Amino acid sequence: MELPVIDLAPYLEIAGDRDGELPSGLNELCCEVSRLLKETGALLVRDPRCTAEDNDRFIDMMEKYFEKPSDFKRLQERPYLHYQVGVTPEGVEVPRSLVDQEMQEKLRELPKEHQPYTPKGPDPKWRYMWRVGPRPLNTRFQELNSEPVIPEGFPEWKETMDSWGYKMITAIEAVAEMAAIGFGLPKDAFTSLMKQGPHLLAPTGSDLRCYGQEGTVFAGYHYDLNFLTIHGRSRFPGLNIWLRNGQKVEVKVPMGCLLIQTGKQIEWLTAGECTAGMHEVVVTKRTIDAIKLASEQNRSLWRVSSTLFAHIASDAVLKPLSHFAESHIASKYPPIPAGEFVEQELAVINLKGNKGDP
């Protein structure tokens, strides 16, 4: 199955000028966005503000960073802040499928061809967390809203991270508005809750020289705990997603497009109308082909994902919105501050265990 590409340009042309009803064509487009998020948990979009050149510039810098020695990278490690800023070394993030027994039981029920790869332990990938956008002056969740960490020797770091992060947030906001309209909610139903959220640009780095064997799992089967996740196109394929019907799909992101996936927070706000999209990153035959080509062209063999996690504001309350509160399963989604929800989820995947001194 090929995911359809949604062009955001027609919506962006009139979005800022109109608070009333949209033209019928755009209303249909918004309904298509909400339908895809509900049925597949994923969406490919083309946003004229986010170009392939922007993505390449960002990946170039991150390849240069991840190629640095481990001792250098560990200078940016902040375990006492739940790894929510700075670098997370390989071997720290634990895939949910390793620790969640209920999830393991569901996986065993899937047909063999749709089952995920089985990870052998924590993910062998690095990740860098960089906050994007303003943070609240007063919050109960200070650790989730901490100051960013900048590595030495990268004068372009802040501008590159901020620029790409901001552009991807604007794409998420457009999709969130369109989804709200498609679900019959006010246009700002989601985006008003995102204001001053702890949004994180969180690129991963996977060393294909060390871990380039077919079947290696870089990110074990899991969902994202945030609202929506957005990725630019990676130079090495390997992302598999699961549709709501349990079908496993290898994602192919066209040049110049972005992939958006549903997280747990939108599941909460829609009382399960959308469910958090399951996914994994593994070395596949297509990854091997890309490794061979990159080696021939003397390019970096670090697989970088330009991932951004868009969050609901930490002090906002997660609960089913509007007509979703009338769902027969709304009670499965009791009100909880978003920051408290995030801390609970981080504890499960081992990112909240070390809170010692810096």
JODA-V821134 format. One record per backbone hydrogen bond with DSSP energy under -1.0 kcal/mol. NH is the residue of the N-H (numbers start at 1). CO is the residue of the C=O. E is the energy in kcal/mol with one decimal. If there is no record, write none. Layout:
# JODA-V821134
NH|CO|E  NH|CO|E
This chain:
# JODA-V821134
6|44|-3.2  8|46|-2.5  12|8|-2.6  13|9|-2.0  14|11|-1.0  15|11|-1.9  17|14|-1.1  27|23|-2.3  28|24|-2.3  29|25|-1.6  30|26|-2.4  31|27|-2.1  32|28|-1.9  33|29|-2.0  34|30|-2.3  35|31|-2.2  36|32|-2.5  37|33|-2.3  38|34|-2.0  39|35|-3.0  40|36|-2.7  41|36|-1.2  43|260|-2.0  44|4|-1.0  45|258|-2.7  46|6|-2.4  50|47|-2.2  55|51|-1.8  56|52|-2.5  57|53|-2.3  58|54|-1.9  59|55|-2.6  60|56|-2.8  61|57|-1.6  62|58|-2.2  63|59|-2.7  64|60|-1.8  65|61|-2.0  66|62|-3.0  67|63|-1.7  68|65|-2.0  73|69|-2.0  74|70|-2.5  75|72|-1.3  76|73|-2.0  77|74|-1.5  81|78|-1.6  82|79|-1.6  83|78|-1.7  84|81|-2.0  86|129|-1.9  87|76|-1.9  88|127|-3.4  91|123|-3.2  94|349|-1.4  97|221|-1.3  98|95|-2.1  99|96|-1.2  100|96|-2.0  104|100|-2.1  105|101|-2.2  106|102|-1.8  107|103|-2.2  108|104|-1.8  110|107|-1.3  114|111|-2.0  115|112|-1.2  123|93|-3.0  126|205|-2.9  127|88|-1.9  128|203|-2.5  129|86|-3.5  130|201|-2.3  132|199|-2.2  144|141|-1.1  145|142|-1.9  157|154|-2.1  160|156|-2.4  161|157|-2.9  162|158|-2.8  163|159|-2.3  164|160|-2.2  165|161|-2.5  166|162|-2.7  167|163|-2.1  168|164|-2.2  169|165|-2.2  170|166|-2.1  171|167|-1.6  172|168|-2.2  173|169|-2.7  174|170|-1.9  175|171|-2.2  176|172|-3.0  177|173|-2.3  178|174|-2.4  179|175|-2.9  180|176|-2.2  181|177|-2.3  182|178|-2.6  183|179|-2.0  184|181|-1.6  185|180|-3.0  189|186|-2.2  192|188|-2.3  197|194|-2.3  199|197|-2.2  200|309|-2.4  201|130|-3.4  202|307|-3.4  205|126|-2.5  206|303|-1.8  208|301|-2.4  211|207|-2.6  215|283|-3.0  216|213|-2.1  218|281|-2.4  219|281|-1.9  222|279|-2.1  227|310|-2.1  228|310|-1.3  229|261|-2.6  230|308|-2.4  231|259|-2.6  232|306|-1.5  240|280|-2.5  241|249|-3.0  242|278|-2.1  243|247|-2.8  244|39|-1.5  246|243|-2.2  249|241|-3.3  251|239|-2.6  257|254|-2.0  258|45|-2.6  259|231|-2.4  260|43|-3.2  261|229|-2.8  262|41|-2.1  263|227|-2.4  264|224|-2.4  265|226|-2.5  267|263|-1.2  268|264|-1.9  269|265|-2.2  270|266|-1.6  271|268|-1.2  272|267|-2.8  273|270|-1.8  277|262|-2.0  279|222|-2.2  280|240|-2.1  281|219|-2.0  282|238|-2.5  283|216|-2.2  288|284|-2.3  289|285|-2.1  290|286|-1.9  291|287|-2.4  292|288|-2.3  293|289|-2.1  294|290|-2.5  295|291|-2.4  296|292|-2.2  297|293|-1.8  298|295|-1.3  299|294|-3.0  303|206|-3.1  305|204|-1.6  307|305|-1.4  308|230|-2.6  309|200|-3.4  310|228|-2.7  313|193|-3.1  316|313|-1.4  318|336|-3.2  321|269|-2.8  324|321|-2.4  325|322|-1.7  326|323|-1.3  327|324|-1.6  330|327|-1.5  332|329|-2.0  333|330|-2.1  336|318|-1.5  338|316|-3.1  339|314|-3.1  341|337|-2.3  342|338|-2.4  343|339|-2.2  344|340|-2.1  345|341|-2.1  346|342|-2.7  347|343|-1.8  348|344|-1.0  349|345|-1.4  351|346|-2.1
